[in-house]
């Protein structure tokens, strides 16, 4: 991927994390109830992100026939 895209993605992620920190979202007072869901949720998010970037790589580096 182009360095500009990576930089833009990282800046967007930083802005998102800052916004979540200052808006106090999500509310973590119920963390002990939702804790069993964190593992499967993390795996699902990781798989989704992996598939997205894999599709981007295939699209960028695919050779036209």
CNS distance restraints for C-alpha pairs under 8 A (distance, minus, plus):
assign (resid   1 and name CA) (resid   5 and name CA) 6.83 0.50 0.50
assign (resid   1 and name CA) (resid   6 and name CA) 7.11 0.50 0.50
assign (resid   1 and name CA) (resid  57 and name CA) 7.51 0.50 0.50
assign (resid   1 and name CA) (resid  60 and name CA) 7.66 0.50 0.50
assign (resid   2 and name CA) (resid   6 and name CA) 6.62 0.50 0.50
assign (resid   3 and name CA) (resid   7 and name CA) 6.09 0.50 0.50
assign (resid   4 and name CA) (resid   8 and name CA) 6.05 0.50 0.50
assign (resid   5 and name CA) (resid   9 and name CA) 6.07 0.50 0.50
assign (resid   6 and name CA) (resid  10 and name CA) 6.21 0.50 0.50
assign (resid   7 and name CA) (resid  11 and name CA) 6.13 0.50 0.50
assign (resid   8 and name CA) (resid  12 and name CA) 6.09 0.50 0.50
assign (resid   9 and name CA) (resid  13 and name CA) 6.17 0.50 0.50
assign (resid  10 and name CA) (resid  14 and name CA) 6.16 0.50 0.50
assign (resid  11 and name CA) (resid  15 and name CA) 6.21 0.50 0.50
assign (resid  12 and name CA) (resid  16 and name CA) 6.14 0.50 0.50
assign (resid  13 and name CA) (resid  17 and name CA) 6.21 0.50 0.50
assign (resid  14 and name CA) (resid  18 and name CA) 6.16 0.50 0.50
assign (resid  15 and name CA) (resid  19 and name CA) 6.09 0.50 0.50
assign (resid  16 and name CA) (resid  20 and name CA) 6.18 0.50 0.50
assign (resid  17 and name CA) (resid  21 and name CA) 6.14 0.50 0.50
assign (resid  18 and name CA) (resid  22 and name CA) 6.31 0.50 0.50
assign (resid  19 and name CA) (resid  23 and name CA) 6.04 0.50 0.50
assign (resid  20 and name CA) (resid  24 and name CA) 5.93 0.50 0.50
assign (resid  20 and name CA) (resid  25 and name CA) 5.30 0.50 0.50
assign (resid  20 and name CA) (resid  26 and name CA) 7.30 0.50 0.50
assign (resid  21 and name CA) (resid  25 and name CA) 6.88 0.50 0.50
assign (resid  30 and name CA) (resid  34 and name CA) 6.63 0.50 0.50
assign (resid  31 and name CA) (resid  35 and name CA) 5.67 0.50 0.50
assign (resid  34 and name CA) (resid  38 and name CA) 6.87 0.50 0.50
assign (resid  35 and name CA) (resid  39 and name CA) 7.93 0.50 0.50
assign (resid  37 and name CA) (resid  41 and name CA) 5.99 0.50 0.50
assign (resid  38 and name CA) (resid  42 and name CA) 5.86 0.50 0.50
assign (resid  39 and name CA) (resid  43 and name CA) 6.28 0.50 0.50
assign (resid  40 and name CA) (resid  44 and name CA) 6.09 0.50 0.50
assign (resid  41 and name CA) (resid  45 and name CA) 6.12 0.50 0.50
assign (resid  42 and name CA) (resid  46 and name CA) 6.00 0.50 0.50
assign (resid  43 and name CA) (resid  47 and name CA) 6.05 0.50 0.50
assign (resid  44 and name CA) (resid  48 and name CA) 6.13 0.50 0.50
assign (resid  45 and name CA) (resid  49 and name CA) 6.12 0.50 0.50
assign (resid  46 and name CA) (resid  50 and name CA) 6.02 0.50 0.50
assign (resid  47 and name CA) (resid  51 and name CA) 6.08 0.50 0.50
assign (resid  48 and name CA) (resid  52 and name CA) 6.15 0.50 0.50
assign (resid  49 and name CA) (resid  53 and name CA) 6.24 0.50 0.50
assign (resid  50 and name CA) (resid  54 and name CA) 5.97 0.50 0.50
assign (resid  51 and name CA) (resid  55 and name CA) 6.04 0.50 0.50
assign (resid  52 and name CA) (resid  56 and name CA) 6.28 0.50 0.50
assign (resid  53 and name CA) (resid  57 and name CA) 6.13 0.50 0.50
assign (resid  54 and name CA) (resid  58 and name CA) 6.18 0.50 0.50
assign (resid  55 and name CA) (resid  59 and name CA) 6.05 0.50 0.50
assign (resid  56 and name CA) (resid  60 and name CA) 6.05 0.50 0.50
assign (resid  57 and name CA) (resid  61 and name CA) 5.92 0.50 0.50
assign (resid  57 and name CA) (resid  62 and name CA) 7.99 0.50 0.50
assign (resid  58 and name CA) (resid  62 and name CA) 5.41 0.50 0.50
